[in-house]
Amino acid sequence: MSFMKSNKIILFDLDGVVLNTEFIYLKLMLKYNENLDMPITKEYYIKNLLGKTKREISYFFSQDFGEKFNYDEYWSRLEIIRNKYLLNNKIDVKKGFLNLKSFLEQNNYKFGIVTSNSKKLTNELLINAGLNPCDFKVIVSRDDVVATKPNPDLYIKAMNHFKEKSERFIAIEDSNVGIQAALNAGIEVVNIEDIDIIELKMKSKCLASFKTLDDVIVLLKEIDD
């Protein structure tokens, strides 16, 4: 009697892992804030805003810019700018993702997306990049939980979908808040480099840290053999 190999289940963050979108968000927000006379730096963005929800970002803006910041007006106009960009520009997938996705499919791995984005934006971004949302076994978004990263809720929701224990999963994350969310859920993490500067104590808790997703294939072959 032969038994099917029980591979790890891979949970991808979206921005900065599957898609090269963090640079786009950074560029759009820096330009937008400059036009509103609410200038921020790349360092400010990475330290305070990366991976955060609208309300969390709004807290920092309210503290730093006071009455200059109008919640509804700020986000409605930024959404228009973002949608215009997406309409006129194709989103790139991260280096190595297509190779990794092909490897996972050929070797019967299950994989999904765990993101603090809305479901609507997630689907729009994937389609823009030429990916089919249906290729992912599950997409867990901020619409599905009360608290987003670094809280573990998104990852717990994904684990409940697959009905598997935490040790069966590997999360792939590019940010401090994402890594912490997976760790809080008891899931092993692989860090992929993007714009966030990962704290040394956080990186030391990761299973591995790679420049590209191609290296994940080698890791999975070692783990699941």
N, C-alpha and C positions, 0 to 999 in steps of 0.2 A: 504494500500500500504506500502511495506517495502522498506527501503533504505539501500544501501550498505554503511558500515562505511568507512569513508575517512581517512585511515591511513597515517601517515607520510611516506615520501620517504626517504630511508636510503642510504647515500653515504659514502662508506668505502674508507679510504686511504688503500693502499696495504701493504707497508713495515711497520712492527711494529704494524699493526692493524689486517689485515687478515692473514698475514704470519709472522713467526718469523725470518725475514731476516735481520733486522738491526744489530743483533749481528754477523751475518755471514759477512756482508759488512765491519763491524768494524774490525773483526779478519783478514780478507783477506787483507784489506788496510794497517793495521798496520804492518803486516808481509812483505808485498810487499814493502812498503816504507822503512822499515828497510834494506831490501836487496839492495835497490837503494841508500843507505846512505842519505835518506831523512826522518829521523825518525819523527814520530808524536805520540802524546799521545792520550789516550781515550778522555781526556778533550778537546784537540785541535780538534779532530774529531767532538765531539758533538757541540762545540761552533761554528766552522767554516764550517763544511762540511755536516753535517746531513741534508738531504732533499734538498741538492743543486744539480744543474745540473753540467755536466762535465765542462762547461765553467766557471761557478762560482767557482767550486773547483780549477780549473786551475789558476784562478786569485790569490788565496791564495798561491798555490804552487810556482807560478812565483815570488810572492813577497818575500816568505820566503826561497826559494831554488835557485832562479836565474837560471843560465845556467844548473844546474843539472837537471832541469825539462824540458823534451821534450814532448810536448803535444801528438803528434801522437804516439810516441814510448811508452809513459807511458800508454795511454789508450788501445792501441792494445794488449799490453802484459797483462794488468790487465784483459781485456775481456777474453783472453785465460785461465788465471788462474781461473776466475769466472766460465766460461763454463765447465772447467774440474771438478771444485767442484760440480757444479749442475749435471754433468753426473754421478758422483760417490756418491752423497749424496742426501737423500730425504729431502725436505723442510718441516718443521712442520708448521701446522696452529696454530694460536694463541689460547690460552686457552679460551674456551667458544664460539669460532666462529661457530663451527658446530651446537651447540645447538641454537645459535642465528639465524643462517641461516635456520634451520628447523622451528623455531618459525615464522620467516618472511614468509616462503613459505606456512605454514599451515594457516596463517592468512591473506593471500593475500596482503602482503606488496610488494611494488616495491623497488628494491635495485640495486645499481651499484657501480662501482669502479672509484675513481678519484685519479690519480697517476701521479707523475712527471717522472716515468719510461717511456721507450718506449713501444709501443704496443707489439712489438715482445718479449721483455723481460718479460712483464707482463703475456702474454699467456704462455710462457715457465715456469715461476715460478708457476703459478696456476696449470698447468698440472703436474709439478713435485710434487706438494703437494697433488695431487689426486683430485683437483677441476676442474670442467668443466667451462671454460670461458663463455659458452653460458648460464649458470645459472644466470649471471648478466645481467640485462636489458640493461645496457650500460657500456662500459669501456672507460673512457676519459683519454687519455695519453698525454704526452708532444708532440706527433706527431700532436695533434689536435689544438694546440694553439701557440701563439707567445711567451707568457710569462708564466712561471710556478709559483708554490707557492714561496713566499707568495702573489703573484698577484692573483686576483680572477678569472682569465680567465678559468681555468679548471672547477671550480664550475659553472660559468655562462654557459659554454658549456653544462654541465650536466643538468642544469635547463632548458635550451632551448630545450634539447632533450625531456624532459618530458612535456614541455609546461606548467609548473606550477610555481607559485610565490614562492619566497624564504621562506615564512613562512611554506610551506608544507614540507620542507626538514630538516633532521638532518644529519650533517656530523660527522663522527667518526674519530678522529685524535690522533696521538701520539706525535706530534712534535710542537714546537713553530711556525715554518713556515707554517705548515699545518693548525693549529688553526687560524692563522692570515689570511690565504687565504680564509677560510670559512667565517670568520667574515667580511672580506672585501666584500664578495659576499652577505652579509646580512643573512647568514644561521646560525642557532643554532648549537652548537658544543658539542659533548661529548668527553672528553679526556680519552684515555686508556693509562695506564702507560706502558712505554717501556724504552729505554735507555736515551732519552732526559730528561733533567731537565726543567720542565715547569715553566716559570716565574710566580710568584704569581699574578701579575696583569693580566697575560694571563689566568691563571687558574680561576680567579674570573669572567671572562667573559664567561666561559663555563657553559652550562646547568647542567653538572655534570662531575665528575672525578672518574673513576673506575679503579680497579686493573685488572679486567677481563671483557670480553664481556658478561658473564652470567648476570651481573648486569643490562645490557642494556635491557634485557627482562622485568625485573621488572619495569624499567622506562617507557618503551613503553606501558605496560599494564595500568600504571597510567595516561599517557598522552592521550591515544587513547580510554579510556573507556568513 
